[in-house]
Amino acid sequence: MSRRAAAAPAAPTPQRPLSAAPAQPASAHLAAKVIRWQRVHGRHGLPWQGTRDPYAVWLSEVMLQQTQVSTVLGYYTRFLQRFPDVAALAAAPRDEVLALWSGLGYYSRARNLHACAQAVVAQHGGQFPRSALALALLPGIGRSTAAAIAAFCFGERVAILDANVKRVLSRVLAFGGDVTRAAATEALWAQAQALLPVRGMAVYTQGLMDLGATVCTARKPTCLLCPLAGDCQALAQGKPESYPVKGKKARRSQREHALLWLQHSGRVWLVQRPDKGVWAGLWTLPEYSGRPLLEDTVARWPGQGRWQPTIHHALTHFDWTLHVLHWALPRAAAEPAALPAGRWFTLDEALSAGLPAPIRKLLAA
């Protein structure tokens, strides 16, 4: 599997209603070009390629969601070394899974990965179902991921529609529907299914992924190198970057909190976040609504504190400003009564736990 390129910026909607989508190129003609291109110019050296092991393919698909290949490579290798099969992953404590995922972001993927592994073991005897329909019933496996596993591992003739493939097909077809809406996505999925070849499914699917990741990129696509340039209706219109069509993004919100970095005898106090919400299930520093509240909380504590450089952290839907107060308790001091529920960690224990990337970076430094 390839990817992931950044999403294209919102662009003016082409003047073509969804119901008036252009006629598709002949499927055999288009697929043959993709297959020929992939065999010569596609990517062949990624560690999850050349395998029909559904566990390895599934792991790569989940890691590559909204994450670039260069970032995933190290995590993928470490994950397989620690959890070589689905049974090993299912048997592991969730905290260990989150710790190994730490820094990769979008932590719900790790929680779903663990839950899915347990479901495969409990419900299917450790064997992944062989159809996209059955795979999609497992926790955290969406329609496109299920299709990728079924196509690559079991040869099922089923279309995927990840971000890269969605971009390639939207441009080739000059697909005018807003792909952020379910009805338009379903219509594009139907067209993707109609374009599937009778043979060469795995190579064709990989080829579309590779095209989207390396040629038909979100910004400045290199159309001169694309095997589908002669078929691409968006290119014929002179505006390939206008596709895929996406509605306006919601305005990003801003949040601001204070974090307490409390140390005592070489240990740090960490709390585990709830199972839902930002950084769900991860261990982190206690959070307060703002600097004044945190300053009031520690005002009568023994020891001394110092504000650290402010952390500016961007998440999917908002920007987060985090003020960190480092407070060192004297060795003989008792544990403050006002601490939120949590526990003490040595530095090594903390860095082995599931920590959000900014907190890991802070403690490691």
N, C-alpha and C positions, 0 to 999 in steps of 0.2 A: 504494500500500500504506500502511498506517497504522502505528501502534503504537509502542512496546510498553508495555503496562501491567505493573506489577510482579506477580509471582506471588502468588496468594492464600495466606494462611497456612494451615497444616495445620488441618483441622477434623475434628470427630467424623464418622466414617463413617456416612452415612445407612443405615438398616436396610433395605437392598434389595440382594439379590445381583445380580451381573452378569447372570446368566441370566434374571432377572426384570425386565429393563429395561422401562420403561413404553412403551406404544404410541406411535409417532411421530405428530406432527401431519401432516395431509395435506401432501405436499411442495409442491404447486402453491400452496396457501393460504399456507404459511409463506414461500415464496420471493417471492411477489407482495408481501407486506408488507415484506420486506427491501428489495426493489427500489424500491418506492415511497418508502420512507423514505430510502434512499440518494440518490435523485435530488433530494430536497428538502433533507434535513438532513445528508447525509454530507459528507465532506471532498472538495473538488474542486481545491484550490489547491496541492497538494504537487507538487514539481518532477518526480517520477517518474510522476505521473498523466497521462493523456491521451496516452500513447505506447504503441506496439506494438513498440518496439525491445527485443528480448530482453536486450541488453547492459545497457540502462538499468534494466530491471525487475529483472534478476538482481542488479545492483550494489545496488539499493535493498533487495532482499530480504535479502541477506547483511548489509548494514550494520544493518538493523533488528532482527536477531536479538539479543535480550536488551539492546537499546539503544533509548532513547526517541527519538521523532521530532525533538524540539528539538535533541538532541545530533547527530543524523545530518545535519541540513540542511547545515551548513557543510562537513562532510567530503564529502558527496555532490557538492556543487558543485565543490569543489577537485579531487576525483578525476576528474570528467568533463572539467574543463579541462585537466588534465595527461594523462589517458588517455582520449581521446574515443571510442575504440572498442576492441574486444577485441584487435585486432592490436597496438595501441599498448601495451596493458597486458601482453600476452604478451612483447613485445620489451624491456620495461623490466627493469633489474636488480632482483632481489628486495629489496635494501637500500633502493632508492628507493621501492618499494611500501610497505615497512614504515615508512619515514620518513613518508610521507604519511598512513599509518594511525595513527601514534603518538598516543596519547591516547584513541583510540576503544575500546581494550580488546579482550579476547578475540582475541589476535593470530593464533591458528590460522586465523581467518577470512581474514586478509590473505594468509597463506601458501597457503591453499586457493584463494583467489581468483586468485592468480597462477598456481598450477598448473593451475587449470581453464581460464584464458584460454589457456595454452599448449596444453592438450589440444584446445580448440575449434579453434585454428589448425592444429595438427598433424594432428588426426584428422578434422576436419570442414571444412577449408578456410576457417576463420574464420566459419562459419555455425552458429548454435546449432541442435541437433536440434529438431524440431517437436513431439515427444511427451514427455509427462511420464516415461514409461518410459525413453526414451533419455536424457533430460536427467539423470535420477537416476544414470546410470552415470558421469557426469563427476565429477572430484574435488571434494569439498566441497559438492556439491549434494544435499541431502537430499530426502526424498519431498515435503515440503510446499513447499519452494522450487521444486522441479521442477514441481509442480502449479500454483503461482502463475504461473510463466513460461508454461506451456502454456495456462493459462486466459486470462490477460491478453493474450498476444501471438498465440496461434494458435487461440483459441476452443475449446480442448478441454474436454469436459465431464468435469472431474475435480475432486475435492474437495481443498481444502487443510485443514490442521489445525495452524496455528500457535497460539501461546499465547492470542491473543485469540479466535480461532474456537473453539478447544477450550473456552474458558470459556463462550462464548455457548451453544454446543450442549449442553454438559454441564448447564447450567441449564435450558434449554428442555425438555430430555428428562428432567431429574432423573436423569442417568446415574450409577448407583451404583458403577461400577467405579473402581478406583484407577488414575488416569491416569499414574502413574509406572511402571506395569507394562505390558509389551509386549502381553499378551493383551487387557487392557482398552482400550488405545489402538487396537489393531486393530479391536476391536468398535465403538468410537466412530467410527473411520474408515469402517467399513461403513455406519453410520447416516448419516454426513455425505454419503457418496456417494449414498445412497438419497434424500436430500432435495434433490439438485441439480435446478434447473429445466431444462426443455428449451431455453428461450431466455433470453437475458439473463445468461449465465454471468458475464461480467466485472463487471457491475453488482452482481449477487448476491454474488459473492465479495468485492468491495470493501465492500459493505454490511455483511457479517458482520465484516470487519476493523474497520470504522469503529464498529460497535456495541460491539465489545469494547474499543476504545481510548477511546471517549468516553462511553458510556452504561452498558454492562454491565461496569463496571470491577471490579477484584479486591476493592476495599474500597468500601463504601457505593455500590453501583450505584444509578443514578437510574431505578428501575423505572417511575416515572410517565411518563417520556419514551420508554420503549421500545416500539417497534411490535409486539413479540412478547409483551408483558405478558399478554395474554389467553391465550396459548398456553403460557406458561412454567410448567412443573410445579414447578420449584423455588420460584417465587414463590407458587404455590398452597399449597405446604407451609409458607410463611412463613419460609423459610431459604435464600434464593438464595446467600448467602455461604458456605454449606456445600459448594458445588460450585465447581469440580471437586474431586472427592475425591482427596486425595494422602496417601500414607503419610508416616510420620514422617521428617523430615530427619535425616541423620547429624549428629552433634555437630561443630561447627567445631573444627578443630585450631589450635594456635598455633605459630608459628615465629619464631625470632629469629636474626639474622645481623648481621655488621658489614660495611660497605662502605668501600673506600679511594678517596677523591677525591684523586688525586695530580696535582699541577700542576707544570709545569716550563717556564719560558720562555713562558708564555701558552698552553701546551698541556695537555691532560688525557689520561690513560691510560685507554683503554676496552678491554674484552674482549667478544668475541661469545659469547653463550650458545649451548648446544647446540641442535640442531634439534628436540629434544623436551623437554618440561617447561615450567616457568614462564618466561615471557618468551622463548620459544624463538626463536632466530635474531636477537634484538635485541642491540644494543650497550648495555653498562651498565658500572658501576663494578665492579672486582674484589670478589669476595665472600669473606668469611671466616666461620668457624663461630661466632665471638664476639669481643667486645672484647679479652679477654686475648691471644688468638692474634694479632690484628692489632697490638696494642701491642707484643708481642714481635717481630713482623716488622719494624717500623719503628724499634725501639729504638736501633739503631746507624746509622740513616740520617742523612745531613746534612739540615739544614733544621729546620723546626718544624711542629707540627701542632696542630689544635684540633678537638675533637668538636663536631659540628653538632647542632641540634635533632633529636631522634629522629623518624623517619618511621614512622607507623602506617598500613599499607596493607592494605586488605581485598580479597582475591581470592575466587573462587567458593567454594572449600572451606576456606579457612583465613585467619587474620589474621596479618599479617607485620609484625614489629617490626624496623626497620632502623636500626642505629647507624652514623652516617657520620663518618669521620675525614678531615678536610681536611688534607692534608700538602703543604706548598710546598717544593720542592727549590730550593736556590740555583742561580742561572743557570749557574755554572761546574761544578756537580756532575755526576758521571757518572750514567747510568741505573742504578738499583739492580739487582743481579743476581737478586734474589728475586721479580721481577715475574712474574705469570702471563702466558701468551701473550696478546698484544693489540697495540695500536699507539697512537701519539700522534695526537690530533686537536686542531686549533685549535678554539676555541669555536664559530666559525661552522660548521666541518665537523661537529662533534659535534651541533649543533642541527639539522643537515640530515640526520643519520643516523636510522636507526630506533631510537629510545630509548623505554623504558617511561615512562609519564606522570610518575611521581614523580622519576625521574632527569632528565628534561627540565625539570621545574619547578625542581629543585635547581640545575642548571647555568645555566638562564636567569636565575635570581635573583642 
